[in-house]
Amino acid sequence: MSAKAFLDTNIVIYGYSQDEPDKQQQARECTQTHESWISTQVLNETVNTLKRKFSLEYRQIGAVVDELSQQGQPADVII
């Protein structure tokens, strides 16, 4: 992995959504071929979206967050 990629919520959601297979494949390729960074804000937005729009159980969402946390490095959010 040479290039770094910051994962925003849309990329993360596309990676888990089966509604748009082309975007899902592109999102997964991005996370597999780049060193990725993810912020706590993106994790929070992902949890909210997976619960509200996809009606996943918190157990399933927890597995997604664990996977994302292992794949990407947390990015500091400085205000």
N, C-alpha and C positions, 0 to 999 in steps of 0.2 A: 504494500500500500504506500503510495507516494504522495498523492494529493490529499488535502484535508477538506472535509465537507461539514458545514454546520447543518444539522438536520432541523428543519422547521416542522411545525405540526402537520402541514399538508403532506410532506414527504412521508412522515411516520404513518399517518392515517392511510395513505395510498398503499403503503407496504403491507398493511393488514386487511385492507378492504378487498373484497372479491367482486365489487361492482364494476370495476374498470381494470381488467386483467393487464392491459398494456402499461398502464400507470403503475400497477402493482409490481410488475416485472422491473420497470425502470427504477422504482424506489428501492427495491431489494438489491438490484445491481449496484446502485449508488452506495448503499450501506456496506456492501460486501467488497467493493473495490476501492473504497476511500477510507482513510482514517477519519472517523466521524466524531463530532462534538455535539452535545445536546444540552440544553439549559433546563433548569428545574421548571421554568415557565412552560416550556414545550412539553415536558412530562405532565404537568398539571393540566394543560389544555388537551393533551392526548387522553388522559384519564376521563376528563369531562366529556369529550366527544365520543369515546368508546361507550360510555355509560348512557348518555342521552340519545345519540343517533343510532348506535348499533345495539343498544340494550344488552351489553355484555354484563355478566356477573362480576363482582369485585374480585373474585378468585381468578377469573380469566384475565381481568385487567392487570392484576398483580403479576401474573406470569409475563404479560407484555412488558410491563415496567422493568421487571427483572432482566428480561432479554435485552431491552434497550440499554439498561445500565451496564450490562456486560459488554455490549457492542461498542458503545461510544463513551468518550470521556466527558465528564460533566464540565460545562462551561460556566465560569463565574459570570453572574449578572451584576454589573456595577451601575448604580444609578447616581 
